[in-house]
Amino acid sequence: MTTIADLILTGATVRTADRANPLAEAIAVADGRILAVGTAAEVDALRGRRTEVRDLGGAAVYPGFVDVHNHHAIAGVTELFELSFGTSLGLDEILDLVRERAASLPEGSWITGGSWASTLMDELNTTAARERLDEAAGGRPVMLSDDSHHNRWANSAALRLAGISKDAIPDDGVTLVDPADGEPTGVLLEAAGILVAQAHARDGGLSAEQHRQASRRGVELLNGFGVTAFQDAAASLDILGALKSLDDAGELNAWVVSSLTINDEIFGYDTIGDALIARGEEFRTAHHRPDFVKIFLDGVPPARTALFIDPYLPDDVHGAHFHGTTTMSFDELYDWLRRVAERGLGAKVHATGDGSARLLLDVVERLRSEGFTDTPFQIAHGQFLADDDIRRLVDLRVSADISPFIWYPGVIPDALAAVLGDRAEHSQPNRSILDAGGVVAGGSDWPVVDSPNPLEGMQGLVTRADPLGRAPGTLWLEQAITAEEALEVFTINAATAMGLTHETGSIEVGKSADLVVLDRDAVAGPADRIIHTRVLSTWFAGREVHTAG
């Protein structure tokens, strides 16, 4: 065994996320792995003539952050090839951006991107708004996603290419129409937007090289925030191929766990379900693990496409007793999860309503009773859980993938309140899950959120207030957790949920040298200043993959 370090990092506060050895002063690295963690004197004993020694001058070193839920490739595509804008923009501002983008594109070119705020849905949902989008685009087809990336707004040209009209409404999802003329407004909920996504793909879409560039850029951006491991929450063949290509070339600077898409409610992927699972192993590499599947069990509450135990607030369309729906029955979900478990794969299940979460737990309870005791299950988002189901979540060993960063006031909680009323104030019961002994794993759901910065997520978990000061107040402050717990949420807990604890998530001897160097110890400072901590460098497998400019 190697006893001489290749690299020593010293002069730092080292937070290991290892409860048996939580604090240290220095780290030794050899062959990309942690060789030692301890005092400066202990680690210095491993110095050799060729050892690189870096005195960090009082900085802090944490395990590389782990993001249990993002869409890195979509984020890369958006930055490199699409129109990108934030949820703070109103309709007029979005139309101005579309008009500017159209002026730079040939006739017939698609304009895609996002994200418009869910709270704009009513304003977009008119024929007049669609016609304004037509004018701004100069006849070019347009497809823009909302902040959940579950819903789209398309213009007349895009609807026409997708075959959507007053007389041809998609069977799946919800196609909203203007009651004044019965025409589709272009607002397409959930699977209704797939036809438009497929029309875009038929017109060219992205090449394999562009998918590779998008994944590489997504990982590069994540490294910039100190992220060295993540789970792609809904992978396609294109994404799998890009990740394999990058790792084969030595260019994948993160551990990646992919979730193979079972039922596609929003993306329009060509290959899903059994056909995609059958090919998953083709793409396994040293750092890429196609170990999970992704199931969409429901949609999102603002579109009333998630199932709740108690009904939504009444509206003109659904009445006073509408609870929402799920994409699968108990038997259908059980059939999928049993087959997945038999193949040795885990499952990330999107369930945003408390009724959907209960259905998932019911199915997992049956599978556990049938002997599938080790299959990893994650409830994706899990922001609404009935009190009785928190204990079941823990007892059934289902990890809580808490994403996106909506455990503080903002646009998405406002959209939730519009359909749920006071219940929206009681989302993300993270304190209760931890107190019950559950695994709370941090995820961003980027680019549903503008930034995948784990420090933003950590501060929100501790303060339940908006780290960026965009909205006043707090959201269910009783569910706040400590800064030390928040660090675990975005390191060892997320790695545990992804099945990567033997590789990463904490600074322990033998693990991959995945580290983030910060300008100060954010955990020890004021909770409302965590986000102001600066990432100085990010290390993956002992290599410096990001350096602050």
Secondary structure, 3 states (H helix, E strand, C coil): CCCCCCEEEEEEEEECCCCCCCEECEEEEECCEEEEEECHHHHHCCCCCCCEEEEEEEEEEEECEEEEEECHHHHHHHHHHCEECCCCCCHHHHHHHHHHHHHCCCCCCCEEEEEECHHHHHHHCCHHHHHHHHHHHCCCCEEEEECCCCEEEECHHHHHHHCCECCECCCCCEEEECCCCCCEEEEEEHHHHHHHHHHHHHCCCCCHHHHHHHHHHHHHHHHHCCEEEEEEEEECHHHHHHHHHHHHCCCCCCEEEEEEECCCCCCCCCCCHHHHHHHHHHHCCCCEEEEEEEEECCCCHHHCCCCCCCCCCCECCCECCCCCCCCCCHHHHHHHHHHHHHCCCEEEEEECCHHHHHHHHHHHHHHHHCCCCCCCEEEEECCCCCHHHHHHHHHCCEEEEECCCCCCCCHHHHHHHHHHHHHHHCCCCHHHHHHCCCCEEECCCCCCCCCCCHHHHHHHHHHCECCCCCCCCECCHHHCCCHHHHHHHCCHHHHHHHCCCCCCCCCCCCCECCEEEECCCHHHCCHHHHHHCCEEEEEECCEEEEECC
